[in-house]
Amino acid sequence: MLIIFILCVCSVDAQTIGDLLERLNGVAYSTDPPRTKESFAKLYRATTLYVDQGIGKNYYSDDDFIISTEVKFGDAFFVAINDTVPKTYGWSIALNDSLTANCNDIQRILLAINAHINDDLLPALLSLEDRGDPLQRKADMDKAGVQIMKLIDTVFVKYQQHCPKMSFMDRIIYKFSKNKIERLILKEREAIWNRYMKIKAHQELRELILKEQFEETKAMVNKILYPKGFENYFLKRLNRKYAIPSDVFFKEII
């Protein structure tokens, strides 16, 4: 796949999570007002900090595996925002201002999250050296996921704090939506790990599995861009009822 080739030929500046955080910081505050790239970089920096909290504290079984995964995963984001190389499908949508012109801040962030998870995580895992017990590595990935959920909780709490007049029913929908997004992210990470293990066990199925991953990216893009039913209420109606200016969203929520 294209992204695997790009990860191989591009130089990797980040060698540690500290390097990654420094690079993300440089992107997060690079323009005013912020665009999708800057907003996601700030969110991603916060996510990385949460994952980093467990390193060196016997939280993960293999700190080096988590560090290597985070650095490689992070490098994929910098490939995505490099205008000199082709973009994956998810990133070509998330970073296209004309295609997302009618989207609100939440939709834009979700498009970037979808691109980074569904476009970048599987190639990042495949680019790593085989090391240790797969079950142990999976357990460490799950622990990193727990840390990410802590950040999502914090973001949702901050958002609701800026909506003090949210109705009782909307608060219920809001909480349900938060839980649904959390479950969806964990489900996507789980599915990607399973695809990674299938490829490791059956190299002959590699292209078929990567195509399956591509279809997952497309399906999520359509759900975010054209929400229906409950998703439409959360992504569109709630956002209109409790609109938060983009600069406040960037400075106070993320």
N, C-alpha and C positions, 0 to 999 in steps of 0.2 A: 504494500500500500504506500501511497505518496508520503504520508506523514512519517513512516518509518524511514524512508530514504532520506527525508529532510533532516530527521534527528541524527542520522549517521553522518551527514556531510557538513552540518553546521557546527561551528565551534561551541563548546559548552563552557560558558564563563563561570557559572555557579558550580562550586565544588562542595559547598556546605549549605545548610539551611540558612546560616547567617548571610551568605552571599546572595541566596535567593531572596531573602527579605529585603536586602539593600536594593536589589534590582527592581523588585516590586514597588518599593517606596519611590524610586525614581520615576516610575510610570504613573503611579496613583495621583501624583500632584503635578503632572506635567502640563495640563491645560486647565483653563478656567473660562467658561464652565466645563465641568467634566463630561466626557462622553462615555459610551459603554466600556471602552477599553480602560479608562481611568477608574470608573466605578468598580468594575470587576477586579482590577488590580488591587484596589483598597480592600475589597471583600476577601480576595484571595490571600492577601498579606495577613489579614486577621485570622483566616482559616489556618494558615501555615503556623502562625504563632500558637494557636490552640493545639495543633498536632505536636508542635515542638515542646509543649509543656511536659509531655511524658518522657522525653529523652533524658537519659542519665538518672532516672528515678525508679528504675526497675519496673516501669509500667509496661514497656514493650519487651518481648523476649529477645529481640534482635534489633538494637538501635540502628546498627549500620544498614540493615535492610530498609528501615523506615526512612533514614536519611537519603539513601540512594534512590529510593522510589520518589520521595518528595522533590529531590533535585532534578531527576529526569522528567518527572511530571511537570515541574515548573518550567523546565526548558521548553517544553512543548508550547506553553503559553507565549513565550517570547518568539518562537517560530511563527505562531499564529498572527502576531501583531507586526511581523516583519513584512513590509509591503513588497519586498523584492523576491519573495518566494510564494508559490501557489498556496491557497488556503484550503483546508478541509471544508466539507459541506457545511457543518455546523457553524464554523467560524466565518465562512463566507456570508452567512445570513446574519449572525450576531453582530458583526462589525460593519455591516452595510447600512449606513445612515438612511439611505433612501428607502430601503425595504422595511426599516423599523421606524419610519417617520411617524406612524400612527400608534406606535407602542408607548406604553407608560414605562416608568423607571423599573417597576417590578418585572414586567415582561422582558425588558432588555437584559436585566440581570439574570433572569431565568434562562434566556437564550444563551448567554455566555456560560452559565453553569452547565447547561446541557452540552454545549460544544466541548467544554474542557473535560467533562466526565466521559461522554460517549465518543468523542473523537480522539481524545488524547490519552486516556488512562490505559487502554488495552495495548497500544503501541509502546507506551512507556514501560509497562510490565514486560513485554516481549523483548525489549532492548536490554533488560537487566541480565546479569549473570545468574545462572542457577546456583542457589545457595540455600543450605539448611533444609529443614523439614517443611514441605508445602503446607501442612496443617498449622504449623507454628507461624508461618508467614501469613496465612489467612487469618489467624487469630490476631496478629498484630495489625493487619489491615482493618479488621473489625473494630479494634480499639481506637485506631485513628478515626474511624467513622463515628465513634461515640464522641470524640473530641469535637468533630465537625458539627454534630447535633447540638452541642453546648453553645456553639457560636450562633447557630440558626435560632435557638431559643432567645439568645440575647438580642439579635436583630429584630425578631418579632415583638419582643417586649418593648424595645425602643420605639418601634413604629407605632405601637398601640398607645404609648405615652404621648405621642403627638396627635392622638385622636381621642381626647378625653370625653367627647360627646358621643362616642360610638354606642349605638343602641344595644340593648341586651341581646336581641337575636343576632345582630351583626357580630357581637363579641363571640357568640357561640360559633358562628360560621368562620370567623377569623381563627379561632383556636383549632377548629376542625381542619381548616386549610393548612395551618402550620403543621399539624400532625401528619396530614396527607403528604405534604412536600417532604417532610423528614423521612417518612416511610418510602417515598418514591426514590429519593437519593440513595438510601441504603439498599433498596431493591436493585437499582441500576448498578451500584458498585458490586453487589453480590453476583449479578448476571455477568458482569464483565470479568470478574474473577473466574467464574465457571467457564466462560469462553476461553480465557487464558489457559486454564488447565486442560481444556479439550485440545487446544492447539498444541500444547506441549506434548500431549499424549498421542495426537494424531495429526502430524504435519501435513498429511495429504488433504485434510479438511480445512487447512488454513484459509484459503481464499473464500470458501463457502462461509466460514464463520465470520471473517472480516466483512463480507457482504451483509450478513445478518446484523452485524454491529452498525453498519452504515444505515440499514433500514430502520434501526431503532433510533438513530439520530434524527432521521427525517420525520419519523412519527412524532417525536417529542417537539420538533420545530413546529409542526402543524398544530399540535395541541396548544402551544404557547401563542402562536401568531393568530390562530382562529379558534379561540376557546368556545366551548359549548356547554350548556347546562350549568352545573355547579362551578366548573372552572371559569365560565364567563362571568358569573356573579362575583367570584373572588377577584379575578384579574381585571375586570372592567368596572362593574358597578360599584364595588366597595372602594376601588381606587378613585372613582369620580366623586363619590359621596364624601370621602375623607382625603381629598387631594392634598399632597404634601409637595411643596416646591422642590424642584430638582436639586437646588443648592443645599436645601435643608436635608433632603434624603442623603446626599453625599456626605455632608459634614456631620450630621447628627445621628443618622440611622446606621450607616455602614461603619 
